[in-house]
Amino acid sequence: MRRRLLLVFLLFSLVCEVAMAQSAELTHWRSGLTEINEGWAAHEGDDMAWASPGFDDSGWQTVDLEDMGGARPGWHWFRKLVTVGPDLPEVQLLLEGGVGTYELYVNGQRIKGPGIRSSLAVNRPVEQVFTLGSDSGTFEIALRTHATPSYVAYGFPLFLSVTMGTPTVIEYERQALESERLYAVAPSVAINLLLVLAALAALALFASQRTQRDYLFLAIFLFLSGVSNGLWHLQQAGVGPISVNFLIADPLVYLVSIMQIEFTLSFARRRVGIGWRVYEVLLLLPALLVPAVWLGHFSQDTYNVVEAAATAPLAFLLPAFLTYWYRRGNREAGLLILPSLVPTAMGVLYNLGLVSSHLGWKSLDVLTSPIQIGVFPVQISDAGSVVFLVAIGFVMFFRFTRVSREQAHAAAELGAAREIQQRLVPESLPELPGFHLEAAYLPAEEVGGDFYQVIAQPDGFALIVVGDVSGKGLKAAMTGALAIGALRTLAAENLCPGVLLSRLNRQMLTAQESGFITCLCVRLSAQGAVRMANAGHLSPYRRGEEIEVDSGLPLGLAADAEYGETALELAPGDTLTLLSDGVVEAMNAEHQLLGFERVRAMSGQSAHNIAAAAQAFGQEDDITVLTVRRVAAFA
């Protein structure tokens, strides 16, 4: 019996000696700190009694915190007894743990700072320092942890490392870990900030050239790309919670793809057909899976495959269509082939790398590993962004330069057209004894071809002409000027309206290559006798009724066109109203035309009132109204 007691005593002494030897080892830290990742007791579940320093955890599993791999969902506790001896009653603990995933208890007391947070506030492991104090130098550390499905989906571990040491050395270690964490994503954040700045530049281009909608789509594409990728990198750096990437940045990927389609087709001057619209709708469907992944009901790996499969066609379809359009003669489409290929292809490759990493295919890890450029680590997606920015910068520079030249040319042409247009209508109307003439001319924004002239003839008659040249711009204005020049020459011959229009028609056929002119020619005597001929123009009005006039073909269509004449008398008080189709074709917001009935009802009003009413209804074209009112018999 005594021998047994002696043996037990010797064994107890040996254990105490070993324990004292371990405590003594912790008091001699190399460089003032030591890692305590090994030998943690671990247990699944949640019981606050496990924080008590007297709890027996001898039946728990022993783990190495830094080698546990990705976190497992649910509650888990970890415990470890650390003895540093009475010579170090105050030390600091440096934990690299998932933000919002753990609580820290030391000697049964909860340490302020870390806590279990909502899944919206959980973040990747970051370094945090805690000051520990004990007179005996013994610390019983307990970690209560909870990993949400979204945290587990990203494969983050609960802890990267646990280090204990003196305050000064621990602070140096914390700063080193923080710098390493932030420095790794600094180039990526800078590149995506550059994307946002490029988006503002594209928006400025759109502001200066509003007709170029491709600038607007490019601005949205760059902005969403910069925001999506930037938020992802900030989350990877621990600056923002996982939810920012999960619920905002990742769904934006699909909007980025849609904007890339809109930009590409707008740049190539192609209509977004039904096929592309269907594909854009399909691109939005994977975003509906995000809540399921967030709640752990859908695998993150499967979701990555779905995302890659949804966006992968863009990497092939857009370059293929651009190549086809280029070969069909669209030279600018060829410039966009490389820029359209890069961003989507880089995103697809990165997603494939994520999937292969989770499946253990190490051969594809290079797709998610940063590329070392000098001292800067750059992600493959960011390298693609840089290539895209450089390529699209050159493309848009050439596009902007070309469009600017075209706009300058168009502005010069518009100025010349407006100058010519001013000569299509007289500055003032001549005085005709016994008649009151009034004219209203309201040009549309785009230069048209309305014209009117009142020309006194040698035999005492007056020639009144109202016309409209087909087309717009400088060509229409020049055709109108040509017609007026020929008209004035013919007017000196005292021709009747039908003959004058026939002669004018042949001259226009000789002078112009295309287009036509509608024209109403009225020859008015001092006694109120009227003879008129019509070349496809609107009929005039008198006494609130439309005058039936034989109408021939517009000028410039057929050399053998003939024009009959209509005669009538203007009694004192009668008003003859001539107008252009811009009055009848005025259109309101409901797409209703002013129409012949409304024009007929107002035809007895003054020229200015008729023109103002048409403009207020909704001007679509040049508005020309000319009224001739006989005020008294001319002796």
matplotlib code that plots the C-alpha trace (Angstrom):
import matplotlib.pyplot as plt

x = [0.0, 2.8, 4.5, 1.3, 1.1, 4.7, 4.1, 1.2, 3.1, 6.0, 3.6, 1.9, 5.3, 6.3, 3.1, 3.5, 7.1, 6.0, 3.3, 5.7, 8.2, 5.4, 4.6, 8.2, 8.5, 5.7, 7.5, 10.5, 8.9, 11.0, 10.7, 8.2, 5.3, 4.2, 1.5, -1.1, -2.9, -2.4, -4.0, -7.5, -10.4, -13.3, -17.0, -20.0, -23.1, -23.8, -23.8, -22.8, -21.5, -18.6, -17.2, -16.6, -12.9, -13.7, -15.4, -13.9, -13.3, -11.1, -13.6, -13.5, -11.7, -8.3, -7.8, -5.3, -7.2, -5.2, -5.5, -9.3, -10.0, -13.3, -15.8, -18.6, -22.1, -23.7, -22.3, -18.9, -16.8, -13.0, -11.2, -7.5, -5.6, -2.6, -0.1, 2.5, 3.5, 3.3, 6.1, 3.7, 0.4, -0.7, -0.4, -2.2, -4.0, -4.1, -6.9, -7.4, -11.0, -14.2, -15.8, -19.2, -18.6, -17.1, -17.2, -14.2, -14.2, -11.2, -11.3, -15.1, -15.5, -16.7, -14.2, -15.7, -15.4, -16.1, -19.7, -22.0, -23.5, -26.3, -25.5, -25.6, -22.7, -20.4, -17.1, -13.9, -11.3, -9.5, -7.0, -8.1, -6.1, -7.4, -5.6, -5.6, -4.8, -4.3, -2.2, -1.3, -0.5, -3.0, -5.7, -8.4, -9.6, -12.9, -14.2, -17.9, -18.4, -21.3, -20.8, -23.7, -24.5, -23.2, -19.9, -19.5, -20.3, -17.3, -15.0, -13.6, -12.0, -13.2, -9.6, -6.4, -4.2, -4.1, -1.0, -0.1, 2.6, 3.7, 1.8, 4.5, 5.3, 1.6, 0.9, 3.8, 2.4, -1.2, 0.1, 2.0, -1.0, -3.3, -0.8, -0.5, -4.3, -5.0, -1.9, -3.0, -6.1, -4.8, -4.0, -7.4, -9.2, -7.2, -8.0, -11.7, -11.6, -10.1, -13.1, -15.5, -13.5, -13.6, -17.3, -17.5, -15.4, -17.8, -20.7, -19.0, -18.7, -22.4, -23.2, -21.3, -22.7, -26.3, -27.0, -24.3, -26.1, -23.2, -21.3, -24.2, -24.2, -20.4, -20.6, -23.1, -21.1, -17.8, -19.5, -21.3, -18.1, -16.0, -18.6, -19.1, -15.5, -14.5, -17.0, -15.8, -12.2, -13.1, -15.0, -12.0, -9.9, -12.2, -13.3, -16.9, -19.2, -19.8, -23.4, -22.1, -20.6, -23.3, -26.3, -25.0, -21.7, -22.4, -25.9, -24.5, -22.5, -25.6, -26.5, -22.9, -23.4, -26.6, -24.9, -22.1, -24.7, -26.4, -23.1, -21.8, -25.0, -25.4, -21.7, -22.2, -25.4, -27.4, -31.0, -31.4, -33.5, -35.8, -33.1, -30.9, -33.8, -34.6, -31.0, -30.9, -34.0, -32.3, -29.3, -31.4, -32.7, -29.5, -29.8, -32.9, -30.7, -28.8, -31.2, -31.1, -27.3, -27.3, -29.5, -27.6, -30.3, -28.3, -24.6, -22.1, -20.1, -23.2, -24.1, -20.6, -21.1, -24.5, -23.0, -20.2, -22.6, -25.0, -22.2, -19.9, -21.9, -21.0, -17.4, -18.1, -21.3, -20.3, -16.9, -18.5, -21.2, -18.7, -16.4, -19.4, -20.5, -16.9, -16.7, -20.0, -18.5, -18.8, -15.2, -15.7, -17.2, -13.7, -12.2, -14.5, -13.7, -10.8, -12.4, -15.6, -13.8, -11.6, -14.0, -16.4, -13.7, -11.7, -14.9, -15.6, -12.1, -12.2, -15.4, -14.0, -11.0, -13.3, -15.2, -12.0, -10.6, -13.6, -13.5, -9.8, -8.5, -5.3, -4.2, -6.6, -5.7, -3.7, -7.1, -7.8, -4.2, -3.0, -0.4, 2.7, 3.6, 6.7, 5.7, 2.0, -0.3, -3.0, -6.0, -6.6, -9.9, -8.2, -5.6, -8.5, -10.0, -6.7, -6.5, -10.2, -9.7, -6.7, -8.4, -11.7, -9.9, -8.4, -11.7, -13.7, -11.1, -11.4, -15.2, -15.3, -12.9, -14.9, -18.3, -16.9, -15.8, -19.2, -21.0, -18.8, -19.5, -23.3, -23.3, -21.6, -24.1, -27.0, -25.8, -25.5, -28.9, -30.5, -28.9, -30.3, -33.6, -33.9, -33.9, -36.7, -39.2, -39.2, -38.3, -41.5, -44.5, -45.0, -48.0, -50.8, -53.5, -56.9, -55.5, -54.1, -51.4, -50.2, -47.7, -46.5, -43.5, -42.4, -39.5, -39.1, -35.8, -34.5, -34.1, -36.9, -37.8, -41.0, -41.0, -43.3, -42.9, -45.1, -43.9, -45.3, -45.5, -45.1, -48.7, -50.0, -50.8, -49.2, -47.8, -48.2, -46.4, -46.3, -44.2, -42.5, -39.3, -39.0, -36.2, -34.4, -31.2, -28.8, -29.9, -33.6, -32.7, -30.5, -33.3, -35.7, -33.3, -32.9, -36.7, -37.2, -34.5, -36.1, -39.5, -38.5, -37.0, -40.2, -42.4, -41.0, -42.6, -46.1, -46.9, -50.2, -49.9, -50.3, -47.6, -45.3, -45.4, -44.8, -41.7, -40.5, -41.0, -38.7, -36.1, -36.1, -35.7, -32.7, -31.1, -31.7, -30.9, -33.6, -36.4, -39.5, -41.3, -45.0, -46.1, -49.3, -49.2, -51.8, -52.0, -54.0, -55.4, -56.1, -59.8, -59.8, -59.6, -57.7, -56.2, -54.3, -52.5, -51.4, -48.4, -49.2, -49.6, -52.5, -55.5, -56.2, -59.3, -61.9, -64.9, -64.1, -64.2, -61.5, -61.3, -61.3, -58.2, -57.0, -53.7, -50.9, -47.7, -45.2, -42.4, -39.3, -41.0, -42.1, -41.1, -44.5, -46.5, -49.3, -51.0, -54.6, -55.9, -58.8, -60.4, -62.4, -63.2, -62.3, -65.1, -64.4, -64.0, -63.0, -59.8, -57.7, -55.6, -52.6, -50.6, -48.1, -48.6, -46.9, -50.2, -52.4, -49.7, -49.2, -49.4, -50.2, -48.9, -51.6, -50.4, -53.5, -53.1, -54.5, -56.2, -58.2, -61.4, -59.7, -57.7, -60.9, -62.6, -59.8, -59.0, -60.7, -58.4, -55.3, -52.1, -50.4, -53.4, -53.5, -49.7, -49.7, -52.6, -50.8, -47.6, -49.4, -51.1, -47.7, -45.3, -43.6, -42.6, -42.2, -45.4, -46.2, -49.4, -50.1, -53.5, -54.7, -57.7, -59.5, -60.3, -62.0, -62.8, -59.9, -61.0]
y = [0.0, 2.4, 1.6, 2.6, 5.9, 6.6, 5.9, 8.2, 10.9, 10.6, 10.7, 13.8, 15.5, 14.8, 16.3, 19.4, 19.7, 19.5, 22.1, 24.4, 23.9, 24.9, 28.0, 28.9, 28.5, 31.1, 33.6, 33.6, 34.8, 35.2, 38.8, 39.5, 37.5, 33.9, 32.3, 30.2, 28.6, 25.0, 23.0, 24.6, 22.5, 22.7, 21.7, 22.3, 23.9, 26.8, 26.8, 29.9, 27.5, 26.8, 30.3, 29.4, 29.0, 25.8, 24.0, 20.6, 20.5, 17.4, 15.5, 18.1, 17.7, 19.4, 21.6, 24.1, 27.3, 28.4, 25.0, 24.5, 25.7, 27.4, 28.0, 25.6, 27.0, 27.3, 27.7, 26.5, 27.1, 27.0, 27.0, 27.2, 27.7, 29.9, 30.5, 33.2, 33.4, 36.2, 38.2, 39.2, 40.0, 42.1, 41.0, 41.6, 39.2, 39.7, 37.9, 37.7, 36.6, 37.1, 40.3, 39.7, 35.9, 35.6, 36.7, 36.6, 35.4, 35.5, 33.8, 33.7, 37.4, 38.7, 41.1, 44.2, 44.7, 41.6, 40.3, 38.1, 40.4, 40.2, 38.5, 42.0, 43.2, 40.1, 40.6, 38.7, 38.1, 41.3, 41.9, 43.1, 43.6, 42.9, 43.7, 40.8, 41.1, 38.5, 38.6, 35.0, 35.3, 32.5, 33.1, 30.7, 31.9, 30.9, 31.8, 31.6, 31.7, 31.7, 31.5, 32.6, 30.8, 33.8, 33.8, 30.1, 30.5, 32.7, 30.0, 32.4, 30.7, 31.8, 32.6, 33.2, 33.4, 34.0, 35.7, 36.8, 39.2, 42.4, 45.6, 47.2, 44.2, 43.3, 46.7, 46.3, 43.0, 44.4, 47.2, 44.8, 42.5, 45.5, 46.9, 43.5, 43.2, 46.7, 46.8, 43.6, 45.4, 48.9, 48.5, 47.0, 49.8, 52.3, 50.7, 50.6, 54.2, 54.9, 53.2, 55.5, 58.5, 57.2, 56.9, 60.6, 61.4, 59.4, 61.2, 64.5, 63.3, 62.5, 66.0, 67.5, 65.2, 64.2, 62.3, 59.8, 57.5, 55.1, 57.6, 57.3, 53.5, 53.5, 55.8, 53.6, 50.4, 51.9, 53.3, 50.0, 48.0, 50.3, 50.2, 46.4, 45.5, 48.2, 47.0, 43.5, 44.4, 46.6, 43.7, 41.4, 44.0, 43.9, 47.5, 46.6, 43.7, 40.7, 41.8, 44.8, 42.4, 39.7, 41.9, 44.8, 44.2, 40.7, 41.4, 44.5, 42.1, 41.4, 45.0, 45.6, 42.9, 44.5, 47.9, 46.3, 45.0, 48.4, 50.2, 47.8, 47.8, 51.6, 52.1, 49.9, 51.7, 48.5, 48.1, 46.0, 43.2, 40.8, 38.2, 40.6, 41.8, 38.2, 37.6, 40.8, 39.5, 36.1, 37.9, 39.2, 35.8, 34.6, 37.6, 36.0, 33.3, 35.7, 35.6, 31.8, 31.7, 34.3, 32.1, 29.0, 27.3, 27.4, 26.4, 29.3, 27.0, 26.3, 30.0, 30.8, 28.3, 29.9, 33.4, 32.3, 30.4, 33.5, 36.0, 33.7, 34.1, 37.8, 37.0, 35.3, 36.8, 40.5, 40.0, 37.6, 40.1, 43.0, 41.0, 40.2, 43.9, 44.9, 42.6, 44.0, 47.5, 48.9, 50.0, 51.3, 48.0, 46.4, 48.9, 47.5, 43.8, 43.7, 46.0, 43.9, 40.7, 41.6, 42.5, 39.6, 37.0, 38.1, 37.8, 34.4, 33.2, 34.5, 32.7, 29.5, 29.9, 30.3, 27.1, 25.1, 26.4, 25.1, 21.8, 21.4, 21.7, 23.4, 23.7, 26.6, 28.5, 30.9, 32.4, 33.8, 34.5, 38.0, 38.8, 40.4, 43.5, 44.9, 45.3, 45.4, 42.4, 42.8, 40.6, 39.1, 41.0, 44.3, 43.6, 43.1, 46.4, 48.3, 46.7, 47.6, 51.2, 51.7, 50.1, 51.8, 55.1, 55.0, 53.9, 56.6, 59.2, 58.4, 58.3, 61.6, 63.2, 62.0, 63.0, 66.4, 67.0, 65.9, 68.2, 71.1, 70.4, 70.0, 73.2, 75.1, 73.6, 74.5, 78.0, 78.3, 76.7, 79.2, 82.1, 80.9, 80.2, 83.8, 84.7, 82.3, 84.7, 88.4, 90.7, 92.7, 92.4, 95.0, 97.3, 96.2, 98.9, 97.7, 94.7, 93.9, 91.3, 89.5, 86.6, 84.5, 82.2, 80.0, 77.7, 74.4, 73.6, 71.7, 73.9, 73.1, 74.4, 76.5, 79.7, 82.4, 85.4, 88.4, 89.7, 92.7, 92.1, 94.8, 94.6, 95.7, 92.2, 90.6, 87.1, 85.4, 82.1, 79.7, 76.5, 73.8, 72.0, 68.3, 67.4, 69.3, 71.1, 72.9, 71.0, 71.9, 75.5, 75.7, 74.1, 76.7, 79.5, 78.1, 77.9, 81.5, 82.8, 81.0, 82.2, 85.9, 85.5, 83.9, 86.5, 89.3, 87.6, 88.1, 84.4, 83.0, 80.7, 77.4, 78.2, 79.7, 76.4, 74.3, 76.4, 76.3, 72.6, 72.0, 74.3, 72.4, 69.1, 70.4, 71.9, 69.3, 65.6, 64.6, 65.9, 67.9, 71.1, 71.7, 75.1, 77.2, 80.1, 82.9, 85.8, 88.7, 91.8, 95.1, 94.5, 91.3, 88.8, 85.7, 82.9, 80.2, 76.9, 74.2, 71.9, 69.4, 72.1, 72.5, 74.3, 77.8, 78.9, 81.6, 82.5, 79.5, 77.0, 75.2, 76.2, 73.4, 73.8, 71.5, 70.0, 68.8, 66.9, 68.6, 70.4, 68.4, 65.0, 64.8, 67.0, 66.7, 67.7, 70.2, 72.6, 73.7, 77.0, 78.0, 81.5, 83.4, 86.9, 88.3, 90.6, 93.4, 91.9, 88.5, 86.8, 84.3, 82.1, 80.2, 77.9, 75.1, 71.6, 72.4, 74.0, 70.9, 68.5, 70.1, 67.3, 67.4, 65.2, 62.6, 62.3, 64.0, 66.1, 69.6, 68.4, 70.0, 70.5, 72.7, 74.6, 75.2, 76.6, 79.1, 79.9, 83.3, 84.5, 86.5, 84.8, 85.3, 83.9, 80.8, 80.2, 80.7, 78.3, 75.6, 76.2, 75.9, 72.7, 71.1, 72.2, 69.5, 71.3, 74.8, 76.8, 79.3, 81.3, 84.1, 85.9, 88.3, 90.4, 92.7, 95.9, 98.0, 98.1, 99.6, 102.2]
z = [0.0, 0.9, -2.4, -4.3, -2.3, -3.1, -6.8, -6.9, -5.2, -7.6, -10.6, -9.2, -8.6, -12.2, -13.6, -11.5, -12.6, -16.3, -15.7, -14.0, -16.8, -19.3, -17.3, -17.1, -20.9, -21.5, -19.3, -21.7, -24.9, -27.9, -29.2, -26.4, -27.9, -28.6, -30.6, -28.7, -31.6, -30.6, -27.8, -27.7, -26.4, -28.8, -28.6, -30.7, -29.1, -26.8, -23.0, -21.0, -18.3, -20.6, -19.9, -16.2, -15.3, -13.2, -16.1, -16.9, -20.7, -20.6, -22.7, -25.5, -28.8, -29.1, -32.1, -33.7, -34.3, -37.3, -39.0, -38.7, -42.2, -43.1, -40.4, -39.8, -39.3, -35.9, -32.3, -31.2, -28.0, -27.7, -24.3, -23.3, -20.0, -20.4, -17.5, -17.9, -14.2, -11.7, -13.3, -16.1, -14.4, -17.4, -21.0, -24.3, -26.5, -30.3, -32.0, -35.8, -35.7, -37.8, -36.9, -35.2, -34.9, -31.4, -27.7, -25.5, -21.9, -19.6, -16.2, -16.5, -17.3, -20.6, -22.2, -23.7, -27.5, -29.5, -29.8, -31.8, -34.4, -36.9, -40.2, -41.9, -39.7, -39.9, -41.5, -42.4, -39.7, -38.6, -35.9, -32.4, -29.2, -25.6, -22.4, -19.9, -16.2, -13.4, -10.2, -10.6, -14.3, -15.2, -17.8, -18.7, -22.1, -23.6, -27.1, -27.8, -31.6, -34.1, -37.9, -40.1, -43.4, -45.3, -43.4, -44.0, -47.7, -48.2, -46.6, -44.0, -40.9, -37.5, -36.5, -38.4, -35.3, -31.6, -30.1, -26.6, -25.6, -24.1, -25.1, -27.1, -29.2, -29.6, -31.0, -33.5, -34.5, -34.9, -37.1, -39.3, -39.7, -40.5, -43.0, -44.7, -44.9, -46.3, -48.5, -50.3, -51.7, -52.1, -55.9, -56.5, -54.7, -56.7, -60.0, -59.3, -58.1, -61.5, -63.1, -61.3, -62.4, -66.0, -65.6, -64.7, -67.8, -70.0, -68.4, -69.3, -72.9, -73.0, -71.6, -74.5, -77.1, -76.0, -79.2, -78.4, -76.0, -76.0, -73.7, -71.2, -71.2, -70.9, -67.9, -66.2, -67.1, -65.7, -62.6, -61.7, -62.4, -60.2, -57.4, -57.6, -57.7, -55.2, -52.6, -53.0, -52.4, -49.5, -48.0, -48.6, -46.8, -43.8, -44.3, -45.0, -43.9, -45.9, -46.6, -48.7, -51.2, -50.9, -51.2, -53.3, -55.1, -56.4, -57.8, -59.5, -61.7, -63.7, -64.2, -65.4, -68.0, -69.2, -69.5, -71.5, -73.9, -74.2, -74.7, -77.3, -79.4, -79.1, -80.1, -83.1, -84.0, -83.6, -82.2, -79.1, -80.6, -78.8, -78.4, -76.5, -74.4, -73.4, -72.5, -70.4, -68.5, -68.0, -66.6, -63.8, -62.7, -60.9, -58.6, -57.2, -55.8, -53.6, -50.6, -50.7, -50.7, -47.9, -45.7, -46.5, -48.6, -51.8, -52.2, -52.8, -55.1, -57.2, -57.3, -58.6, -61.4, -62.2, -62.2, -64.5, -66.8, -67.0, -67.9, -69.9, -73.2, -73.3, -73.5, -76.8, -78.2, -78.2, -79.8, -82.4, -83.3, -83.4, -85.7, -88.0, -88.1, -88.8, -91.7, -93.0, -93.2, -89.7, -89.1, -85.6, -84.5, -85.0, -82.5, -79.8, -80.2, -77.7, -75.1, -75.1, -74.6, -71.6, -68.7, -69.0, -69.7, -66.6, -64.5, -65.8, -65.2, -61.7, -60.9, -62.3, -60.1, -57.0, -57.9, -58.5, -55.2, -53.3, -55.2, -54.4, -58.0, -57.1, -60.8, -61.3, -58.1, -60.4, -61.5, -58.1, -57.0, -57.4, -60.0, -58.5, -60.5, -58.8, -55.2, -55.9, -55.9, -58.6, -59.0, -62.5, -62.7, -61.9, -64.6, -67.0, -65.9, -66.6, -70.1, -70.7, -69.6, -71.9, -74.9, -74.4, -73.8, -77.2, -78.8, -77.2, -78.0, -81.7, -81.5, -79.7, -82.1, -85.1, -83.7, -82.7, -86.3, -87.6, -85.1, -86.1, -89.8, -89.0, -87.0, -89.9, -92.3, -90.0, -89.8, -93.6, -94.0, -91.5, -93.3, -96.6, -95.0, -94.0, -97.6, -98.4, -96.8, -97.3, -94.4, -95.1, -97.4, -100.2, -100.1, -102.4, -102.9, -101.8, -99.9, -96.5, -96.4, -93.3, -93.0, -90.1, -90.3, -87.4, -88.3, -86.5, -84.7, -87.7, -90.8, -93.2, -96.7, -96.3, -98.4, -99.5, -101.9, -102.9, -106.3, -108.1, -111.9, -114.7, -115.8, -112.4, -111.1, -108.0, -107.8, -104.4, -103.9, -100.9, -101.1, -99.2, -100.3, -99.3, -96.9, -94.2, -93.7, -96.1, -99.1, -98.7, -98.0, -101.1, -103.2, -101.9, -102.7, -106.3, -106.7, -105.6, -107.9, -110.9, -109.7, -109.7, -113.2, -114.5, -112.7, -114.9, -118.0, -116.8, -117.1, -115.9, -112.8, -114.7, -117.3, -114.6, -112.6, -115.7, -116.6, -113.0, -112.9, -115.9, -114.5, -111.1, -112.9, -114.7, -111.6, -108.9, -108.6, -106.1, -104.0, -104.9, -104.1, -103.4, -104.5, -104.7, -107.1, -107.0, -109.5, -108.1, -109.9, -108.3, -108.8, -106.8, -109.7, -108.7, -110.8, -109.1, -109.9, -107.5, -107.6, -104.8, -102.1, -99.6, -101.0, -99.8, -97.7, -98.2, -96.0, -93.8, -96.6, -98.5, -102.1, -104.6, -106.8, -109.4, -108.1, -110.2, -109.3, -107.1, -108.9, -109.8, -110.3, -114.0, -116.9, -118.7, -115.6, -116.4, -114.0, -114.4, -113.2, -110.9, -111.1, -108.4, -107.2, -103.8, -102.7, -100.3, -96.8, -98.2, -96.9, -98.9, -96.5, -97.8, -95.4, -95.3, -94.0, -90.8, -89.6, -90.4, -89.1, -85.7, -83.1, -79.4, -76.6, -77.3, -80.9, -82.3, -85.4, -85.5, -88.7, -91.6, -89.6, -86.9, -89.6, -91.6, -88.5, -87.8, -91.4, -91.2, -88.4, -88.8, -90.0, -86.6, -84.7, -86.9, -86.6, -82.8, -82.4, -84.4, -82.5, -79.1, -80.3, -80.9, -83.7, -85.7, -88.8, -90.2, -89.9, -92.7, -92.9, -95.4, -95.6, -98.3, -97.3, -99.7, -97.8, -100.5, -104.2, -106.2, -108.7]

ax = plt.figure().add_subplot(projection="3d")
ax.plot(x, y, z, "-o")
ax.set_aspect("equal")
plt.show()
